[in-house]
């Protein structure tokens, strides 16, 4: 499936992630979301890696659940290493843990801390459209060139 946006979330935040996907797709933005876009028999990890690599924007549903998820951290790191633009939708009044925060510090953030969620999803859709229309940012290096990993 061709897509513009990869949606990253922790399992307990599935209802919000699905609402994000529905709203973006209603706005004409093609999304990739697990498990919907993983074909039967396809490797889960390989499908996610390929989807992150081909996304133009990475939407992170940021919550305490996401903060505690090693899978979310791995997906964010993969997106940053591929210079995919990361946009955080903060659904709880939490800051990302230090390791995750160092990766997403320069990214944009949309706060969705107060109801109704739909108002925040409208803003998210607007920001995603703007990111998709603007030129790609320069690559972000996780390590200094020439340094040991």
PASEBA-1860 file (N, C-alpha, C; in nm, 3 decimals):
! residues 149
1> XXXXXXXX> 0.084/-0.118/0.000/0.000/0.000/0.000/0.088/0.124/0.000 ~ 0.062/0.216/-0.087/0.132/0.342/-0.088/0.073/0.431/0.021 ~ 0.160/0.496/0.096/0.112/0.579/0.206/0.204/0.700/0.224 ~ 0.153/0.800/0.293/0.230/0.919/0.328/0.267/0.919/0.475 ~ 0.181/0.860/0.558/0.195/0.869/0.703/0.201/0.731/0.765 ~ 0.295/0.714/0.858/0.304/0.595/0.941/0.251/0.636/1.079 ~ 0.158/0.559/1.134/0.102/0.589/1.266/0.161/0.492/1.367 ~ 0.228/0.548/1.467/0.296/0.471/1.572/0.221/0.490/1.703
9> XXXXXXXX> 0.196/0.380/1.772/0.121/0.388/1.898/0.146/0.263/1.980 ~ 0.120/0.273/2.109/0.122/0.157/2.199/-0.017/0.094/2.198 ~ -0.023/-0.037/2.213/-0.151/-0.110/2.204/-0.266/-0.050/2.286 ~ -0.244/-0.006/2.412/-0.357/0.051/2.486/-0.416/0.178/2.423 ~ -0.341/0.241/2.332/-0.388/0.363/2.266/-0.450/0.336/2.129 ~ -0.486/0.211/2.104/-0.544/0.172/1.974/-0.665/0.256/1.935 ~ -0.761/0.283/2.025/-0.877/0.364/1.982/-0.836/0.503/1.931 ~ -0.740/0.567/1.995/-0.694/0.698/1.950/-0.622/0.686/1.816
17> XXXXXXXX> -0.536/0.585/1.805/-0.462/0.565/1.679/-0.558/0.541/1.563 ~ -0.662/0.464/1.586/-0.761/0.440/1.479/-0.835/0.569/1.444 ~ -0.866/0.651/1.544/-0.932/0.779/1.518/-0.840/0.872/1.438 ~ -0.710/0.870/1.470/-0.612/0.948/1.395/-0.612/0.903/1.249 ~ -0.604/0.772/1.228/-0.602/0.716/1.093/-0.728/0.754/1.017 ~ -0.843/0.737/1.079/-0.970/0.769/1.013/-0.976/0.916/0.973 ~ -0.935/1.004/1.063/-0.942/1.148/1.036/-0.845/1.188/0.924 ~ -0.722/1.136/0.930/-0.625/1.169/0.825/-0.672/1.117/0.690
25> XXXXXXXX> -0.723/0.994/0.686/-0.769/0.937/0.560/-0.893/1.010/0.507 ~ -0.979/1.055/0.595/-1.094/1.135/0.553/-1.045/1.265/0.490 ~ -0.931/1.315/0.537/-0.871/1.435/0.481/-0.787/1.410/0.357 ~ -0.790/1.287/0.306/-0.719/1.256/0.183/-0.573/1.219/0.201 ~ -0.533/1.189/0.324/-0.394/1.152/0.354/-0.387/1.001/0.369 ~ -0.301/0.939/0.291/-0.288/0.793/0.294/-0.203/0.752/0.416 ~ -0.258/0.659/0.494/-0.192/0.616/0.619/-0.157/0.469/0.616 ~ -0.057/0.435/0.696/-0.019/0.297/0.722/-0.032/0.278/0.872
33> XXXXXXXX> -0.106/0.177/0.913/-0.124/0.149/1.055/-0.126/-0.002/1.074 ~ -0.057/-0.047/1.177/-0.059/-0.189/1.212/-0.179/-0.213/1.303 ~ -0.239/-0.326/1.302/-0.210/-0.442/1.217/-0.284/-0.439/1.084 ~ -0.366/-0.336/1.061/-0.449/-0.331/0.940/-0.370/-0.354/0.812 ~ -0.252/-0.294/0.801/-0.179/-0.296/0.676/-0.069/-0.401/0.669 ~ -0.074/-0.498/0.757/0.019/-0.610/0.752/-0.055/-0.729/0.692 ~ 0.000/-0.780/0.583/-0.064/-0.891/0.512/-0.049/-1.021/0.590 ~ -0.147/-1.111/0.578/-0.136/-1.242/0.643/-0.008/-1.313/0.599
41> XXXXXXXX> 0.065/-1.363/0.695/0.189/-1.434/0.667/0.311/-1.345/0.655 ~ 0.291/-1.213/0.649/0.403/-1.119/0.638/0.469/-1.102/0.775 ~ 0.600/-1.089/0.775/0.672/-1.064/0.900/0.632/-0.928/0.955 ~ 0.587/-0.926/1.078/0.541/-0.803/1.143/0.653/-0.699/1.144 ~ 0.771/-0.739/1.189/0.884/-0.647/1.197/0.926/-0.594/1.062 ~ 0.933/-0.681/0.962/0.973/-0.639/0.828/0.870/-0.544/0.768 ~ 0.742/-0.571/0.792/0.637/-0.483/0.740/0.647/-0.344/0.802 ~ 0.669/-0.339/0.931/0.683/-0.209/0.999/0.806/-0.136/0.950
49> XXXXXXXX> 0.919/-0.205/0.939/1.041/-0.141/0.890/1.021/-0.082/0.752 ~ 0.961/-0.157/0.662/0.937/-0.109/0.526/0.841/0.009/0.525 ~ 0.738/0.004/0.609/0.639/0.112/0.613/0.700/0.240/0.669 ~ 0.782/0.229/0.771/0.849/0.348/0.826/0.941/0.407/0.721 ~ 1.017/0.322/0.656/1.114/0.368/0.556/1.046/0.444/0.443 ~ 0.928/0.403/0.403/0.863/0.467/0.288/0.767/0.580/0.327 ~ 0.750/0.605/0.457/0.661/0.713/0.501/0.728/0.849/0.485 ~ 0.647/0.950/0.466/0.697/1.088/0.459/0.679/1.159/0.592
57> XXXXXXXX> 0.579/1.116/0.671/0.554/1.172/0.804/0.525/1.055/0.896 ~ 0.578/1.064/1.017/0.562/0.961/1.120/0.483/1.027/1.233 ~ 0.359/0.981/1.256/0.278/1.036/1.364/0.288/0.943/1.484 ~ 0.338/0.998/1.594/0.353/0.925/1.718/0.241/0.964/1.813 ~ 0.160/0.868/1.857/0.060/0.891/1.959/0.135/0.881/2.093 ~ 0.162/0.997/2.151/0.248/1.003/2.271/0.164/0.997/2.398 ~ 0.193/0.896/2.479/0.122/0.873/2.604/0.216/0.802/2.701 ~ 0.168/0.778/2.821/0.249/0.702/2.916/0.270/0.559/2.864
65> XXXXXXXX> 0.173/0.507/2.791/0.187/0.373/2.733/0.298/0.372/2.628 ~ 0.301/0.474/2.543/0.406/0.484/2.441/0.542/0.499/2.507 ~ 0.547/0.577/2.615/0.674/0.597/2.686/0.730/0.466/2.739 ~ 0.643/0.373/2.775/0.688/0.246/2.831/0.708/0.136/2.728 ~ 0.691/0.167/2.602/0.697/0.066/2.497/0.831/0.065/2.425 ~ 0.900/-0.047/2.433/1.027/-0.059/2.358/1.002/-0.063/2.208 ~ 0.886/-0.115/2.168/0.852/-0.119/2.025/0.835/0.023/1.971 ~ 0.765/0.107/2.044/0.747/0.247/2.002/0.883/0.315/1.993
73> XXXXXXXX> 0.968/0.297/2.093/1.101/0.359/2.091/1.181/0.313/1.969 ~ 1.173/0.186/1.938/1.246/0.131/1.823/1.193/0.191/1.692 ~ 1.061/0.205/1.680/1.002/0.262/1.560/1.039/0.410/1.544 ~ 1.040/0.485/1.654/1.079/0.626/1.648/1.225/0.637/1.605 ~ 1.310/0.555/1.663/1.452/0.558/1.627/1.470/0.525/1.479 ~ 1.394/0.429/1.430/1.402/0.392/1.288/1.358/0.510/1.201 ~ 1.252/0.578/1.238/1.203/0.693/1.161/1.307/0.805/1.159 ~ 1.363/0.836/1.274/1.462/0.943/1.283/1.585/0.909/1.201
81> XXXXXXXX> 1.628/0.782/1.209/1.748/0.742/1.133/1.724/0.748/0.983 ~ 1.600/0.742/0.940/1.563/0.750/0.797/1.524/0.893/0.757 ~ 1.540/0.988/0.848/1.505/1.129/0.825/1.357/1.147/0.790 ~ 1.272/1.063/0.848/1.127/1.079/0.832/1.083/1.184/0.933 ~ 1.001/1.276/0.890/0.952/1.380/0.982/0.864/1.317/1.089 ~ 0.891/1.350/1.214/0.816/1.296/1.326/0.726/1.405/1.382 ~ 0.600/1.370/1.401/0.501/1.460/1.459/0.436/1.386/1.575 ~ 0.445/1.444/1.695/0.388/1.379/1.813/0.250/1.434/1.842
89> XXXXXXXX> 0.155/1.345/1.862/0.022/1.381/1.910/0.019/1.341/2.057 ~ 0.028/1.440/2.144/0.038/1.413/2.288/-0.102/1.402/2.345 ~ -0.139/1.279/2.389/-0.275/1.256/2.439/-0.281/1.251/2.591 ~ -0.166/1.258/2.656/-0.158/1.266/2.802/-0.054/1.371/2.836 ~ -0.066/1.429/2.953/0.030/1.530/2.997/0.156/1.461/3.048 ~ 0.230/1.405/2.953/0.355/1.336/2.985/0.463/1.386/2.890 ~ 0.585/1.380/2.938/0.701/1.408/2.852/0.760/1.274/2.814 ~ 0.821/1.266/2.697/0.883/1.139/2.660/1.001/1.109/2.751
97> XXXXXXXX> 1.035/0.982/2.771/1.153/0.949/2.851/1.277/1.005/2.783 ~ 1.385/1.017/2.859/1.506/1.083/2.811/1.553/1.031/2.675 ~ 1.561/0.901/2.659/1.612/0.845/2.533/1.521/0.880/2.416 ~ 1.392/0.870/2.436/1.296/0.903/2.331/1.291/1.054/2.311 ~ 1.296/1.129/2.418/1.292/1.275/2.410/1.410/1.331/2.332 ~ 1.527/1.269/2.344/1.644/1.315/2.268/1.622/1.297/2.119 ~ 1.547/1.195/2.082/1.521/1.170/1.940/1.415/1.264/1.883 ~ 1.312/1.293/1.962/1.200/1.370/1.907/1.197/1.515/1.953
105> XXXXXXXX> 1.301/1.561/2.022/1.303/1.700/2.070/1.278/1.801/1.960 ~ 1.338/1.785/1.842/1.317/1.888/1.741/1.187/1.873/1.660 ~ 1.103/1.778/1.695/0.983/1.755/1.614/0.868/1.844/1.657 ~ 0.769/1.850/1.571/0.649/1.925/1.603/0.561/1.839/1.694 ~ 0.475/1.909/1.767/0.388/1.840/1.861/0.250/1.904/1.857 ~ 0.147/1.821/1.861/0.010/1.867/1.874/-0.042/1.811/2.004 ~ -0.089/1.899/2.093/-0.144/1.854/2.220/-0.291/1.823/2.203 ~ -0.332/1.707/2.254/-0.471/1.664/2.252/-0.509/1.622/2.394
113> XXXXXXXX> -0.491/1.716/2.486/-0.507/1.684/2.628/-0.649/1.706/2.678 ~ -0.728/1.783/2.605/-0.863/1.815/2.650/-0.963/1.769/2.544 ~ -1.081/1.726/2.587/-1.183/1.689/2.489/-1.237/1.813/2.420 ~ -1.293/1.799/2.303/-1.309/1.676/2.227/-1.186/1.647/2.141 ~ -1.157/1.519/2.127/-1.042/1.475/2.048/-1.051/1.523/1.904 ~ -1.172/1.527/1.849/-1.189/1.562/1.708/-1.132/1.699/1.674 ~ -1.140/1.795/1.765/-1.081/1.927/1.739/-0.930/1.916/1.722 ~ -0.867/1.836/1.804/-0.722/1.818/1.797/-0.683/1.740/1.671
121> XXXXXXXX> -0.768/1.647/1.630/-0.740/1.570/1.509/-0.752/1.659/1.385 ~ -0.839/1.759/1.390/-0.848/1.854/1.279/-0.717/1.933/1.268 ~ -0.663/1.975/1.381/-0.535/2.047/1.380/-0.423/1.955/1.333 ~ -0.423/1.832/1.381/-0.322/1.734/1.339/-0.326/1.717/1.187 ~ -0.445/1.704/1.132/-0.459/1.687/0.987/-0.401/1.807/0.914 ~ -0.426/1.925/0.963/-0.373/2.047/0.902/-0.220/2.049/0.907 ~ -0.163/2.012/1.020/-0.017/2.010/1.034/0.044/1.904/0.943 ~ -0.016/1.787/0.936/0.036/1.681/0.848/0.032/1.727/0.703
129> XXXXXXXX> -0.076/1.789/0.661/-0.085/1.838/0.523/0.025/1.939/0.495 ~ 0.051/2.028/0.590/0.157/2.127/0.574/0.293/2.060/0.562 ~ 0.318/1.960/0.645/0.446/1.887/0.638/0.461/1.815/0.504 ~ 0.353/1.758/0.454/0.360/1.686/0.327/0.383/1.780/0.209 ~ 0.341/1.904/0.223/0.358/2.002/0.115/0.493/2.073/0.118 ~ 0.563/2.069/0.232/0.689/2.141/0.244/0.807/2.052/0.209 ~ 0.921/2.112/0.171/1.038/2.032/0.134/1.086/1.947/0.251 ~ 1.153/1.839/0.218/1.208/1.751/0.321/1.316/1.823/0.400
137> XXXXXXXX> 1.326/1.795/0.530/1.432/1.857/0.611/1.566/1.791/0.580 ~ 1.675/1.855/0.621/1.805/1.788/0.605/1.810/1.665/0.693 ~ 1.895/1.568/0.659/1.902/1.446/0.740/1.947/1.476/0.882 ~ 1.898/1.396/0.975/1.938/1.405/1.115/2.032/1.289/1.143 ~ 2.146/1.319/1.202/2.242/1.214/1.233/2.232/1.180/1.381 ~ 2.216/1.051/1.411/2.210/1.008/1.550/2.349/1.006/1.613 ~ 2.450/0.991/1.532/2.589/0.988/1.577/2.667/1.088/1.495 ~ 2.771/1.145/1.553/2.857/1.233/1.476/2.926/1.154/1.368
145> XXXXX> 2.933/1.210/1.246/3.005/1.138/1.139/3.146/1.103/1.186 ~ 3.183/0.979/1.163/3.318/0.933/1.200/3.330/0.882/1.341 ~ 3.223/0.896/1.423/3.231/0.847/1.561/3.191/0.701/1.568 ~ 3.232/0.636/1.673/3.196/0.495/1.694/3.050/0.488/1.734 ~ 2.983/0.380/1.696/2.840/0.364/1.729/2.824/0.297/1.860
END
